Each structure stands twice: as structure tokens, then as C-alpha cells.
Amino acid sequence: MPDSTDARLVSDREGVGREVRAAGPLMGQLSAPVTAREPWLTAALNHGAAHRWVGRPLAVVVDGSPGGPPLAAAFLRVRRRGPLAVLELLGQSVGPLPGGRPTARLLARDDDAAESLAAGIAALLGSLRGPVSLRLAGLPLGDPTARALAARLPTSVLANTRSSRLVDDLDGVGAVERSRDARMLERVLPVALDVQPDRHARDFLRVAARLHAALGQLEVAVLGAPARPRALLLSLVVGDDRWPWWGTGPGLREEMGAPLVGLSVPARGWPPLARSGGR
């Protein structure tokens, strides 16, 4: 089994940003969702720089050939709640997140890379001071790194939850204007921010929407006048994939989505005790 020395830890914000960019080809090879790709993770880093309470970003990386993309990478964040350290995925606790499908990835090219990445994450847990809790959410079914990590952590729990997705039925309500022009976003963004009740969610919505609009990866759908719309929908767009993200008003509904996987370990000192039982 690969050893934890196969993985390295990056613990400064600028370094994590470089690793996010370097992992771009791997994200593409694995068809990672837009919420686990460079623009979204960059928005999460930028949001975290302005809100220190969200914690410190980290990256666990399994290097590939020199000059090439990594074999595996996990982009994480550690948050402190008094003496408790909570390790989670980067962007997991900021929102709003789109629903209906997995939003996160533990990137690994193959099973060997996943084993090395899991070993690196377990080593990171052992390096944190005080009681530590692991909470990874939004992963796909069958994630090989989550499976390998669960095998290494005796008290871990792998659990499935059912997601809900936002459904766009705006065209059945009235005439809808759809645009990927960043100027349209700026016309409707004040409305979106006014509707969002949580201040931190408003800040992330602003940062992430503007970044994806600048890249042509955000569609704005408006029912009625942009300044006072009857309904408003923001969708993330990459290639032919269009993912309704955030919306308000008639013509939008929710329905059951794909299952999501979470991996959690209750707070305790590390390393965890081995499972009981004779040899």
C-alpha cells in the first residue's frame, strides 16, 4: 500500500492556489463538476481571504511526473471551534451550492493514487493539534479516496444522503431573457443579494457569480424587467452542461436529485485507536 510520504502538504493560501491551477488537467480528465474546478475553488479561496472565520486552506498532493499535473489532490480547509479542529473540503461550508448532484471531488487518477491521497489526508489529521473531526460532504458514490480513507480510520462513517435539484420551468411561466453577458449579471445581482438572507452567503454568491460570468460560465435567466424581475435564475454552464444554481420566483421548483456521499469521523485525538480484535 502506498505510504503517506507519497503525498505532500501545502498549507499557505498562495500555494494552495497554485496547486488548484496545476490540478486543472486532472479535473478535466476526471470530469470534475464545476464546483470542484479552478474557478469555483478560487472563489472559495478569495472568500476565505476576506472571512478568516471560514478557516485555513490546505492541499494534499500526490505529484506526477515533473512539470505534469498531479496524480491526486485534495483541497481542504481546517476550521477551529475553540480547541476542536474540523477538517472539511474547500468550499464545503460556503454557499449557496447548486444541488442535485455531487459538488465535490477527491481527485485521483487511479486507485493507487487514491490510496496515496488517503494516506496523506490521514497523516494530515494526525498532525493537527487537539481533538480533530473529519467532515467531508458532497462526494459521488464509489469515490475511491473516500473508500480508502474510511479503511484507514476505524471510527469513520460513510453515509449516503439524497440531494435535491433546482428545476428550471421558467419558460412555462412567461417570456424569459437568457444571457451569459456579465453586464446582465450586474443588472440583476442587487436583486439576488437582497433576496439572500445570510451575509456570508451573499458575499460568496457575489464573488462566485462574477468570476464565472467573467469566464462565460454563468447564464442569467430573467422573467420580467431585470431591475424588478418576477423570477431570476443563475445557472453554471461548462460546455453543454447547464446546472441551475440559485434562483427565486415562480417557474422554479425542486425535485429529488442524485445521492451524495459523506465521510465523517467524530472528534477525538489522533491517531485513532486500532479496531479491537485478536490477531
C-alpha positions in Angstrom: 0.0 0.0 0.0 1.4 3.4 -0.8 2.9 5.3 2.1 1.9 8.7 3.3 5.3 10.1 2.2 3.9 9.8 -1.4 1.7 12.8 -0.6 2.8 16.3 0.4 1.0 19.0 2.3 0.6 22.6 1.1 -0.5 24.9 3.9 -0.3 28.5 2.6 -3.1 30.2 0.7 -0.9 31.2 -2.3 0.5 27.7 -2.5 -3.0 26.1 -2.4 -4.0 28.5 -5.3 -1.0 27.2 -7.3 -2.0 23.6 -6.7 -5.6 24.3 -7.7 -4.3 25.7 -11.0 -1.9 22.8 -11.5 -4.6 20.3 -11.0 -6.7 21.7 -13.8 -5.8 18.9 -16.3 -6.7 16.3 -13.7 -10.0 17.9 -13.0 -10.8 17.8 -16.7 -9.7 14.1 -17.1 -12.0 13.1 -14.2 -14.9 15.3 -15.4 -15.0 17.0 -12.1 -18.1 19.2 -11.6 -17.8 23.0 -12.0 -17.9 23.3 -8.2 -14.7 21.2 -7.9 -12.8 23.1 -10.6 -10.4 26.0 -10.6 -12.8 29.0 -10.8 -15.1 27.8 -8.0 -12.2 26.8 -5.8 -10.6 30.1 -6.5 -13.8 31.9 -5.5 -13.7 29.9 -2.2 -10.1 30.9 -1.6 -10.9 34.6 -2.3 -14.0 34.4 0.0 -11.9 32.8 2.7 -9.2 35.5 2.5 -11.9 38.1 3.4 -13.6 35.9 6.1 -10.9 34.4 8.3 -13.6 32.5 10.3 -14.0 30.0 7.5 -10.6 28.6 8.3 -7.2 27.9 6.7 -7.0 26.3 3.2 -4.8 23.2 2.7 -3.9 20.9 -0.2 -2.7 17.3 0.0 -1.0 16.5 -3.3 0.4 13.3 -4.9 2.8 14.5 -7.5 3.0 13.1 -11.0 5.9 13.4 -13.5 7.9 16.7 -13.3 6.1 19.5 -15.0 2.9 17.5 -15.3 -0.4 17.5 -13.4 -0.6 15.7 -10.1 -1.7 12.1 -9.8 -4.1 13.1 -7.0 -5.1 16.2 -5.0 -7.5 17.1 -2.2 -8.3 20.7 -1.5 -9.3 21.1 2.1 -10.0 23.6 4.9 -9.4 23.4 8.6 -11.6 25.4 10.9 -11.1 25.9 14.6 -14.1 25.8 17.0 -12.4 26.5 20.3 -10.0 23.6 20.8 -11.7 21.5 18.1 -10.2 21.4 14.6 -12.7 20.5 11.8 -11.2 19.3 8.5 -13.5 19.6 5.5 -13.4 20.1 1.8 -12.6 23.6 0.5 -15.9 25.3 -0.3 -18.0 22.8 1.6 -19.2 25.3 4.2 -19.8 28.3 2.0 -22.7 28.7 -0.3 -25.1 28.7 -1.9 -24.1 25.4 -3.6 -26.1 24.0 -6.6 -28.0 20.9 -5.8 -29.0 17.6 -7.4 -25.6 16.0 -7.9 -22.2 15.7 -6.2 -20.4 19.0 -5.8 -17.1 17.8 -4.5 -14.2 15.5 -5.6 -11.2 13.9 -4.0 -9.2 14.0 -7.2 -7.3 10.7 -8.0 -6.2 9.4 -11.4 -6.4 5.7 -10.3 -6.8 3.5 -7.3 -3.1 3.7 -6.4 -3.2 7.5 -6.4 -6.3 7.3 -4.3 -4.6 5.2 -1.7 -1.7 7.6 -1.6 -4.0 10.6 -1.3 -5.9 8.8 1.6 -2.7 8.2 3.3 -1.7 11.9 3.0 -5.1 13.0 4.4 -4.8 10.6 7.3 -1.3 11.9 8.0 -2.7 15.5 8.0 -5.3 14.5 10.6 -2.5 13.1 12.8 -0.5 16.4 12.5 -3.3 18.7 13.8 -3.2 19.7 17.5 -6.0 18.8 19.9 -9.2 17.0 19.1 -9.9 16.7 15.4 -13.1 16.0 13.5 -13.3 15.0 9.8 -16.4 16.0 7.8 -16.3 15.5 4.1 -19.6 16.0 2.2 -20.9 16.1 -1.4 -18.9 13.3 -2.8 -20.0 10.9 -5.5 -20.9 7.2 -4.9 -17.9 4.9 -5.2 -15.3 7.6 -4.6 -12.1 5.6 -4.3 -10.3 8.0 -2.0 -13.2 8.1 0.4 -13.3 4.3 0.4 -9.5 4.1 1.1 -9.7 6.8 3.8 -12.6 5.0 5.5 -10.5 1.8 5.6 -7.7 3.7 7.4 -9.9 5.4 10.0 -11.6 2.9 12.4 -14.3 5.3 13.7 -15.2 6.7 10.3 -18.8 6.6 9.0 -19.6 6.6 5.2 -23.2 7.7 4.7 -25.4 8.5 1.7 -27.9 11.3 1.5 -30.3 12.2 -1.2 -29.9 15.6 -2.8 -32.5 17.9 -4.3 -32.1 19.8 -7.5 -33.4 23.1 -8.8 -35.6 22.7 -11.9 -36.0 25.5 -14.5 -39.6 25.7 -15.6 -39.4 29.5 -16.3 -40.3 29.1 -20.0 -43.7 27.8 -19.0 -44.5 31.0 -17.0 -43.7 33.7 -19.5 -41.1 35.3 -21.8 -37.6 34.7 -20.4 -34.5 36.5 -21.3 -31.3 34.4 -21.0 -27.8 35.8 -21.3 -24.2 34.9 -20.4 -23.2 38.6 -20.7 -21.5 39.7 -17.5 -23.3 43.0 -17.8 -26.7 41.2 -17.3 -25.4 39.7 -14.1 -24.5 43.2 -12.8 -28.1 44.4 -13.6 -29.7 41.6 -11.5 -27.1 41.0 -8.9 -28.5 43.6 -6.4 -31.8 41.7 -6.5 -30.2 38.4 -5.9 -28.2 39.7 -3.0 -31.3 41.3 -1.4 -33.1 38.0 -1.5 -30.2 36.0 0.1 -30.7 36.4 3.8 -27.2 35.2 5.1 -24.5 37.8 4.8 -21.7 35.3 4.2 -23.7 33.6 1.6 -24.3 36.9 -0.1 -20.6 37.6 -0.2 -19.8 34.2 -1.7 -22.7 34.5 -4.2 -21.3 37.8 -5.4 -17.7 36.6 -5.7 -18.5 33.3 -7.4 -21.1 34.7 -9.8 -18.9 37.5 -11.0 -15.9 35.1 -11.5 -17.9 32.6 -13.5 -19.7 35.4 -15.5 -16.3 36.8 -16.5 -15.4 33.3 -17.8 -18.6 32.9 -19.7 -19.7 30.1 -17.4 -22.8 31.8 -15.9 -26.2 32.0 -17.5 -28.7 34.6 -16.2 -32.3 33.9 -16.8 -34.8 36.7 -16.1 -38.6 36.7 -16.2 -39.7 40.3 -16.4 -37.7 43.5 -16.1 -34.1 42.9 -14.8 -34.4 45.6 -12.2 -37.6 44.2 -10.8 -37.8 40.6 -12.1 -40.7 38.3 -11.4 -38.2 35.4 -11.3 -34.5 35.1 -11.5 -32.2 32.1 -12.1 -28.4 31.8 -12.2 -27.0 28.6 -13.8 -23.5 27.4 -14.1 -22.5 26.4 -17.6 -19.5 24.4 -18.8 -19.6 23.2 -22.4 -23.0 21.6 -22.9 -23.7 21.1 -19.2 -26.0 23.6 -17.6 -26.6 23.4 -13.9 -29.2 25.5 -12.2 -27.5 27.1 -9.2 -29.6 29.8 -7.5 -33.0 31.2 -8.2 -36.1 32.9 -6.9 -39.7 33.4 -8.1 -42.3 31.4 -10.0 -41.3 28.8 -12.5 -38.7 27.2 -10.3 -39.2 24.1 -8.3 -37.2 21.4 -6.5 -37.1 17.6 -7.1 -35.1 14.7 -5.9 -31.6 14.5 -7.2 -28.7 12.1 -7.1 -27.3 10.5 -3.9 -24.3 12.1 -2.2 -21.7 10.5 -0.1 -20.3 11.9 3.2 -17.4 10.7 5.2 -17.2 11.7 8.9 -15.1 10.9 11.9 -16.2 12.2 15.3 -13.9 14.5 17.3 -11.1 12.7 19.0 -7.3 12.8 19.5 -5.2 11.3 16.7 -4.1 8.8 15.6 -7.3 6.8 16.3 -7.0 3.6 18.3 -6.9 0.5 16.1 -10.0 -1.7 15.8 -10.3 -4.2 18.7 -10.0 -7.9 18.0 -7.4 -10.6 18.2 -4.8 -11.3 15.6 
